[in-house]
Amino acid sequence: MKAGYKILSPQDIKTRGTDHDFASDILIGLSRDKKSIPCRHIYDKEGDELFRRITELPEYYLTRCEYDIFQQHKDNIVKSMDKDRFNVIELGAGDGKKAKVLLKHFLDTGMDVTYIPIDISEAAMKNLINKFTKDPIDITIEGIVAEYSEGLKWLSRAEGERNLVLFLGSNIGNAHENEARAFLHKLRGVLNPGDYLLIGFDLKKDIDTLNKAYNDSENITAQFHLNLLRRINRELGGNFNPDQFKYYGRYNVLTGAIESYLVSLKDHIVYINTPNRSFSFKKWEPIHTEYSLKYTDSDIKKLAEETGFEITSNYTDSRKYFQDSLWRVNNGTK
Ligand code: AVI
């Protein structure tokens, strides 16, 4: 096994994410009438670890469903693809544990693959490489530390390559419909005709099941969201008291999404050193922290069609809670 990673530097990509983005997103988000912070800022080292713990919770069925799908359908996934040499590019790879199930199977069936995990967190990338080193498989890993879109721009230089992009775990659900469409359209633009995308969708289901998945009995999901405030304190010199906020996450039947907030429990003012500003919070005032959209089969079909892909096959678990959909870049113009 050969494994390494590259951090995209400003020379590679002009718009590389920096701490400055975090500070300015906080300034913009907390200055709004309706306060909001992009959910990607939850994921520092502590946020990554809290999310890992979420994926092991009994209520958070999503991760287990996707494992089941891969175990059950890995052979069909290989058979659905008409190539035997691929770059397997994973967006938001985390620790790469789920991808490994597929990668192992690809190797077992004689496919020649290079694994290119892309993750915004260098700590997550180091952890991924550590995990693969401890339990190696015969593969080359060429990691990229970057935001998805920057990583994609960088990859688009490699024309003529065959690619299978993995976008797993309902990550697409954290984008609003129009953002998801724009992102997939952009992704399609850097891929070559005949490339594949394996994308995970959490399906619409019983509302209690959905609400429980985001309101676990150990309160890890609440801590995951509250990490945003702790991260602001740590990195930007804020004086948030997380005890003065309550996590609230519920399914909205109109939007079809779990909408998550941190709600202020009293009138108070919080000071943040960078950007040297105070922000006032009214009692019961929310900060919007995450949007987790749930899909139907026809939503998925429409999304593929609108973004220049054709669906090769769909794979679901036995309860139809989750769906991994294999899309192929159609031959139309980019
Ligand atoms: C990463 N993402 C797909 C998760 C989700 O389900 O929206 C993040 C998460 N938020 C609360 N629990 C898990």
Boltz pocket constraint, residues with backbone or C-beta under 6 A from the ligand:
constraints:
  - pocket:
      binder: B
      contacts: [[A, 54], [A, 62], [A, 169], [A, 170], [A, 171], [A, 172], [A, 173], [A, 174], [A, 213], [A, 214], [A, 221], [A, 224], [A, 290], [A, 291], [A, 292]]
      max_distance: 6.0
